[in-house]
Amino acid sequence: MYCFDRLNRYYWWGTQSDEFCWATTEPGWAKWYWAPFGAILNAGATNFHYRGRFEPEKWFELLDRWLINRACMTPTELRAMATVDDADKRYDLNDLKVILSAGEPCTPGVIRFFDEKFGLSVRDGYGQTETCVVACNLPGMEIKPGSMGRFTPGVEGAIVNPETGERVPVGETGIIAVARDHPMLFTGYHNKPEKTAECFVGNRYLTGDLAMMDEAGYIWFDSRADDVCISSGYRIGPFEVESAVDSHEAVLESAMIPSPDPVRGEIVKVFVVLREGHKPSEKKLITDIQQHVKQITAPYKYPREIEFVTELPKTISGKIMRKELRTREFERKRDLIEKLKEKGLWQRSD
């Protein structure tokens, strides 16, 4: 554990002993050990902690007032902060050297915002409670917006076929996996040996996260395996759809799920939270968002259904709970699912 604590601290964080750092995580999460303790206090640096409610302007104010040198925040927090258009005129972040982010992919628009407004790099990283950090954008590495970077030095990772555990070719989607003897790998789920066994194929632990590796070794997150929408034979992950939807001027944030459909099996459905000053108009705004997505990504990925909501369900760390939205949707369309099952057109176990 100490070995990979040092890798997290030196390779991804790069913490210096004279720095003032802020990781917006709470006690009870594995990241509480990896960040405030593992990457900050173990480096001899000082950790800042704030227990108040999140507000974009408040986060900017705290970074400015306390002269924070190094911050680690969730993509959800950064997306909200990126809506403060005049942030660079209201807040001085000259002491801030870098922003780290993890928990879910950081969209290119967020990375551009902090680069253009403050000249700050947002370096994405990837890991699980079960694994610690296994991939990241290292200091000095070229940042490819939307990529989680490369496997961290010392991590034996691969993108594999979930059935065989064998590596998939470069450019193809597979499951992110690490070696079974990875020093920071969990020993198993408490009193759930069957669930633990399902995570391993051969000598690899399967994270359950789909991704693609490019020729330069950069890893591009696709989705959780159970978040994929299979519509008319197309496999559609949420990240690209949500990135396209979020880039619409009226959208604050969104979440994509598969929704049962009698013709296509499943269709892309997106739940949308609008920015302040925009009101849902069931026809015009939905059509406008759909056309916007078609122009940015492949037309078959556009959301055929859009539902406006005031907020998205999230974990305490700010990660969107797509499974909760999916469960609600499947319950709402329960009768349709039963008919699809009778015809052999429904494959999910949800």
C-alpha positions in Angstrom: 0.0 0.0 0.0 2.8 2.4 0.9 4.4 1.9 -2.5 1.3 3.0 -4.4 0.6 5.8 -1.9 4.0 7.1 -3.0 3.1 6.7 -6.7 -0.2 8.6 -6.2 1.7 11.4 -4.3 4.7 11.7 -6.6 3.4 10.9 -10.0 -0.1 12.3 -10.1 -0.2 14.9 -7.3 3.4 16.0 -7.4 2.9 17.5 -3.9 5.7 19.7 -2.4 6.2 20.0 1.4 5.6 23.8 1.4 2.2 23.7 -0.4 -1.3 24.3 0.8 -3.6 21.8 -0.8 -7.4 21.1 -0.9 -9.1 17.8 -1.9 -12.8 18.3 -1.7 -13.5 14.8 -0.4 -15.1 13.7 2.9 -14.2 11.2 5.6 -15.6 7.8 4.9 -14.4 7.7 1.3 -11.3 5.8 0.2 -10.1 9.0 -1.5 -10.0 10.6 2.0 -7.0 8.5 2.7 -5.4 8.8 -0.8 -5.7 12.6 -1.0 -5.6 14.5 2.4 -3.5 11.8 4.0 -1.7 9.9 1.3 -0.8 12.7 -1.1 -0.8 15.8 1.1 0.1 15.1 4.8 2.5 12.3 3.9 4.3 14.8 1.7 4.7 17.2 4.6 2.2 19.6 3.0 -0.8 21.3 4.7 -4.4 20.1 4.0 -7.3 22.6 3.8 -10.8 21.3 4.6 -14.1 23.0 4.3 -17.4 21.4 5.5 -19.8 23.9 4.0 -22.3 23.3 1.2 -20.9 23.4 -2.4 -21.5 26.6 -4.4 -19.4 27.5 -7.5 -18.7 31.0 -6.3 -17.9 29.8 -2.8 -15.3 27.4 -4.2 -13.6 30.2 -6.2 -13.7 32.4 -3.2 -12.0 29.8 -1.0 -9.3 29.1 -3.6 -8.6 32.8 -3.8 -8.8 33.7 -0.1 -6.7 30.8 1.2 -4.1 30.9 -1.6 -4.5 27.2 -2.4 -1.6 25.8 -4.4 -3.0 22.4 -5.4 -6.6 21.3 -5.6 -8.5 18.0 -6.4 -12.2 18.4 -7.2 -14.9 16.3 -8.9 -15.9 16.9 -12.5 -19.4 17.8 -11.2 -17.9 20.6 -9.1 -15.7 21.8 -12.0 -18.6 21.8 -14.4 -20.6 24.0 -12.1 -17.6 26.3 -11.6 -17.2 26.6 -15.4 -20.6 28.3 -15.6 -19.2 31.4 -13.8 -18.3 33.2 -17.0 -16.6 36.2 -15.3 -14.7 34.1 -12.7 -11.3 35.2 -14.0 -12.3 38.9 -13.4 -13.7 38.2 -9.9 -11.1 35.8 -8.4 -7.3 35.6 -8.3 -6.0 32.1 -8.6 -2.4 32.9 -9.3 -1.3 30.7 -6.4 -3.1 27.7 -7.8 -0.7 25.5 -9.8 -2.9 22.7 -10.9 -6.4 21.1 -10.6 -6.7 17.3 -10.3 -10.0 15.6 -11.0 -11.4 12.1 -10.7 -14.6 10.2 -10.1 -15.9 10.4 -13.7 -14.5 11.9 -16.9 -13.8 15.6 -17.1 -15.4 17.0 -20.2 -13.2 18.9 -22.7 -15.2 22.1 -22.2 -14.3 22.2 -18.5 -10.6 21.7 -19.3 -10.7 24.5 -21.8 -12.5 26.9 -19.4 -9.8 26.7 -16.7 -7.0 26.8 -19.3 -8.4 29.9 -21.1 -9.6 31.8 -18.0 -6.7 31.0 -15.6 -4.0 29.2 -17.5 -4.6 26.2 -15.3 -4.2 22.5 -16.3 -6.9 20.1 -15.2 -5.2 16.7 -14.9 -7.7 13.8 -14.9 -7.1 10.6 -13.1 -8.8 7.2 -12.7 -9.2 4.7 -10.0 -11.7 2.8 -7.8 -12.1 2.1 -4.1 -11.0 -1.4 -5.1 -7.8 -0.2 -6.8 -6.5 3.2 -5.8 -5.3 5.4 -8.7 -4.3 3.3 -11.7 -4.2 5.8 -14.5 -3.6 9.6 -14.7 -2.3 12.6 -16.6 1.3 13.0 -15.2 2.9 16.4 -14.6 4.4 17.6 -17.9 2.4 15.1 -20.0 0.4 16.5 -22.9 -3.2 16.7 -21.9 -5.7 15.3 -24.3 -9.1 16.7 -23.2 -11.4 13.8 -22.4 -8.7 11.3 -21.7 -7.8 10.0 -18.2 -4.1 9.8 -19.3 -2.0 6.6 -19.2 -1.6 3.8 -16.8 0.4 5.0 -13.8 4.0 3.8 -13.7 4.2 0.6 -11.8 0.6 -0.4 -12.6 0.2 -3.5 -14.8 -3.0 -2.4 -16.6 -4.7 -3.3 -19.8 -7.8 -2.9 -21.8 -9.2 -6.4 -22.2 -12.0 -8.6 -23.5 -14.2 -9.3 -20.4 -14.8 -12.9 -21.4 -11.2 -13.9 -22.0 -9.1 -11.3 -20.1 -7.0 -10.9 -23.2 -5.9 -7.5 -24.4 -8.1 -5.9 -27.2 -6.4 -4.2 -30.2 -5.5 -0.5 -30.0 -8.6 1.6 -30.8 -11.1 -1.0 -29.7 -13.3 -0.8 -26.6 -12.8 -3.2 -23.7 -12.8 -3.4 -19.9 -10.1 -1.6 -17.9 -8.2 -4.3 -16.0 -5.3 -4.6 -13.6 -3.1 -7.5 -12.6 -4.5 -9.7 -9.8 -1.3 -9.1 -7.8 -1.7 -5.3 -7.9 -0.4 -4.2 -4.5 -3.3 -1.8 -3.9 -6.1 -4.2 -5.0 -8.8 -5.0 -2.5 -9.0 -8.5 -1.1 -12.7 -8.9 -1.8 -16.2 -7.7 -1.0 -17.3 -8.3 2.6 -19.2 -11.6 2.8 -19.8 -11.6 -1.0 -17.5 -14.3 -2.4 -19.6 -14.7 -5.6 -19.5 -11.0 -6.4 -15.8 -11.0 -5.7 -15.2 -13.9 -8.1 -17.2 -12.2 -10.9 -14.5 -9.4 -10.9 -11.7 -11.7 -11.9 -10.8 -13.4 -15.2 -7.5 -15.3 -15.2 -4.9 -13.2 -13.6 -6.7 -9.9 -14.1 -9.2 -7.9 -12.0 -11.9 -6.3 -14.2 -13.1 -2.8 -13.1 -16.4 -3.0 -15.0 -15.5 0.3 -16.8 -15.3 0.3 -20.6 -12.5 2.3 -22.3 -10.4 2.5 -25.4 -6.6 3.0 -25.6 -5.1 5.0 -28.5 -1.8 4.4 -30.2 0.0 6.8 -27.7 -1.2 4.8 -24.7 -3.9 7.4 -23.7 -7.0 5.8 -22.2 -10.5 7.1 -23.2 -13.3 6.3 -20.8 -16.5 5.0 -22.5 -18.9 4.1 -19.7 -19.7 1.6 -17.0 -20.5 -1.7 -18.7 -24.1 -1.5 -17.5 -24.6 2.1 -18.6 -24.2 1.3 -22.3 -27.3 1.7 -24.5 -27.6 -0.9 -27.3 -29.9 0.7 -29.8 -30.6 -1.0 -33.2 -27.3 -2.8 -32.8 -25.3 0.3 -32.0 -23.4 0.4 -28.6 -23.7 3.9 -27.2 -21.9 5.1 -24.1 -22.9 8.1 -22.0 -19.7 10.1 -22.0 -19.8 11.3 -25.6 -23.5 11.9 -25.5 -23.4 13.9 -22.3 -20.4 15.9 -23.5 -22.4 16.9 -26.6 -25.5 17.7 -24.6 -23.6 19.7 -22.0 -22.1 21.9 -24.7 -25.5 23.3 -25.5 -25.8 26.9 -24.2 -28.9 26.1 -22.2 -27.6 23.0 -20.4 -26.0 22.9 -17.0 -25.5 19.2 -16.8 -27.0 15.9 -18.1 -27.1 12.2 -17.6 -27.7 9.5 -20.3 -29.4 6.2 -19.7 -30.7 3.5 -22.0 -34.6 3.5 -22.2 -36.7 0.5 -23.4 -38.1 0.9 -26.9 -40.4 -1.5 -28.8 -38.6 -1.0 -32.1 -34.9 -0.4 -31.3 -34.8 -2.4 -28.1 -33.3 0.6 -26.3 -33.0 4.3 -27.1 -30.8 7.1 -25.8 -32.6 9.1 -23.1 -31.0 12.1 -21.4 -32.0 13.8 -18.2 -31.2 17.5 -18.4 -30.7 20.2 -15.8 -31.0 23.7 -17.4 -28.8 26.7 -16.6 -30.4 29.6 -14.7 -32.5 31.8 -17.0 -33.6 28.9 -19.3 -37.0 27.2 -19.1 -38.0 23.9 -20.6 -40.2 24.2 -23.7 -41.1 20.6 -24.4 -40.9 21.0 -28.2 -38.6 23.8 -29.2 -35.8 23.3 -26.7 -35.8 19.5 -27.0 -35.6 19.7 -30.8 -32.8 22.3 -30.5 -30.7 20.1 -28.2 -31.3 17.1 -30.4 -30.1 19.0 -33.5 -27.1 20.3 -31.6 -26.0 16.8 -30.6 -26.4 15.5 -34.2 -24.0 18.2 -35.4 -21.3 17.3 -32.8 -21.4 13.5 -32.7 -22.7 10.6 -34.8 -26.4 11.2 -35.6 -27.4 7.8 -34.2 -26.2 8.9 -30.7 -28.6 11.8 -30.3 -31.1 11.6 -27.4 -34.5 10.5 -28.7 -36.0 11.3 -25.4 -35.1 14.3 -23.1 -36.5 14.8 -19.7 -35.9 18.1 -17.9 -35.2 17.8 -14.1 -34.2 20.3 -11.4 -31.3 18.1 -10.2 -29.6 14.8 -10.9 -29.2 12.1 -8.2 -25.6 12.1 -7.0 -23.3 10.4 -4.5 -22.0 12.5 -1.6 -18.8 12.9 -3.7 -20.8 14.4 -6.6 -20.8 11.4 -8.9 -24.0 11.1 -11.0 -26.0 8.0 -10.0 -27.1 6.8 -13.5 -28.2 3.5 -12.0 -30.9 5.3 -10.0 -32.2 7.0 -13.1 -32.1 3.7 -15.0 -34.0 1.9 -12.3 -36.7 4.6 -12.3 -37.0 4.5 -16.1 -37.2 0.7 -16.2 -39.9 0.7 -13.5 -41.9 3.3 -15.5 -41.7 1.1 -18.6 -42.1 -2.2 -16.8 -45.0 -3.4 -19.1 -43.0 -2.7 -22.2 -40.0 -4.6 -20.8 -42.2 -7.7 -20.2 -43.4 -7.6 -23.8 -39.8 -7.2 -25.1 -38.8 -10.2 -22.9 -41.6 -12.3 -24.4 -40.2 -11.6 -27.9 -36.6 -12.2 -26.8 -35.7 -8.6 -27.4 -34.6 -7.7 -23.8 -31.2 -8.7 -22.6 -30.7 -6.8 -19.4 -30.9 -8.2 -15.9 -31.7 -4.8 -14.4 
